[in-house]
Amino acid sequence: MAYFSTFETRDKLILLYCLQVSGLKLTETDLLHIALDNCWMNYFDFARVTAELKDAGMVETENRPQGDLLVLTAQGREILD
């Protein structure tokens, strides 16, 4: 029996969890490297899932000189609780 209805659901939860437990504000590039280095998903899945999380209001982007930071929103934290 599968734990997740789709890989997409799993991928979204992985990214939300990484943002929650990191204790840091991560750039999209940082999060991409974490996902790729751990073989959790490929670049195309990462790009799709990240866009969907933004569209759903679970993460927000903060523009900073070092890159766009991804920030977990209250809605994103609620999903993890």
C-alpha positions as CSV (number, residue, x, y, z in Angstrom):
1,M,0.0,0.0,0.0
2,A,1.4,3.4,-1.0
3,Y,1.8,6.1,1.7
4,F,1.0,8.9,-0.7
5,S,-1.7,9.1,-3.3
6,T,0.8,10.5,-5.8
7,F,4.5,11.4,-6.0
8,E,3.4,15.0,-6.4
9,T,1.9,15.0,-2.9
10,R,5.1,13.4,-1.5
11,D,7.3,16.0,-3.3
12,K,5.2,18.9,-2.0
13,L,5.4,17.6,1.6
14,I,9.2,17.0,1.3
15,L,9.8,20.7,0.2
16,L,7.4,22.0,2.9
17,Y,9.2,19.9,5.5
18,C,12.6,21.0,4.4
19,L,11.6,24.7,4.7
20,Q,10.1,24.0,8.2
21,V,13.0,22.1,9.7
22,S,15.9,24.0,8.2
23,G,15.6,26.9,10.6
24,L,17.0,29.0,7.8
25,K,15.5,30.9,4.9
26,L,16.5,29.0,1.9
27,T,16.8,30.2,-1.7
28,E,15.1,28.2,-4.4
29,T,18.5,27.1,-5.5
30,D,19.4,25.9,-2.0
31,L,16.2,23.9,-1.8
32,L,16.8,22.5,-5.3
33,H,20.3,21.3,-4.3
34,I,18.8,19.6,-1.2
35,A,16.2,17.8,-3.3
36,L,18.6,16.7,-6.0
37,D,21.5,15.7,-3.7
38,N,19.1,13.4,-1.8
39,C,17.6,12.0,-5.0
40,W,14.1,13.0,-3.8
41,M,13.0,14.4,-7.2
42,N,14.4,15.7,-10.5
43,Y,14.7,19.3,-11.6
44,F,11.5,19.2,-13.6
45,D,9.4,17.8,-10.8
46,F,11.0,20.3,-8.4
47,A,10.1,23.3,-10.7
48,R,6.5,22.1,-11.1
49,V,5.9,21.4,-7.4
50,T,7.6,24.7,-6.3
51,A,5.3,26.6,-8.7
52,E,2.3,24.8,-7.4
53,L,3.2,25.5,-3.8
54,K,3.6,29.2,-4.6
55,D,0.3,29.3,-6.5
56,A,-1.5,27.6,-3.6
57,G,-0.1,30.1,-1.1
58,M,1.9,27.6,0.9
59,V,5.2,29.3,0.2
60,E,6.1,32.9,-0.6
61,T,9.1,34.4,-2.3
62,E,11.1,37.2,-0.7
63,N,13.4,39.0,-3.1
64,R,16.9,39.3,-1.7
65,P,20.3,40.2,-3.2
66,Q,21.5,36.6,-2.6
67,G,18.5,35.2,-4.4
68,D,14.8,34.7,-4.0
69,L,14.1,33.2,-0.6
70,L,11.3,30.7,-0.2
71,V,9.4,31.3,3.0
72,L,6.8,28.9,4.5
73,T,3.5,30.6,5.0
74,A,0.9,30.0,7.7
75,Q,-1.0,27.8,5.3
76,G,2.1,25.8,4.5
77,R,2.8,25.2,8.2
78,E,-0.9,24.2,8.7
79,I,-0.5,21.5,6.1
80,L,2.5,20.0,8.0
81,D,0.7,20.1,11.4
